[in-house]
């Protein structure tokens, strides 16, 4: 009796052992996000990103948040 291969579809040729499966999955782990502090206002930020609190990046005001907050204070 000859088995028709098309009946079984895509099945693995042999069973994957627990060790081999776990070795393959060692890189599939969750990592905590890297967080640094802003040197200007000390709020937590992602590295290589402008601070969303004060708008500074590498010592320069790139988002203009300081100017906007000063303008709001003057208007009041």
SULLINRA-V768720 format. One record per run of one state. SS is the DSSP state (H for helix, E for strand, - for the rest). FROM is the first residue (numbers start at 1). LEN is the number of residues. If there is no record, write none. Layout:
# SULLINRA-V768720
<<SS;FROM;LEN> <SS;FROM;LEN>>
This chain:
# SULLINRA-V768720
<<-;1;4> <H;5;4> <-;9;9> <H;18;10> <-;28;7> <E;35;3> <-;38;6> <E;44;3> <-;47;9> <E;56;2> <-;58;2> <E;60;2> <-;62;3> <H;65;11> <-;76;1>>
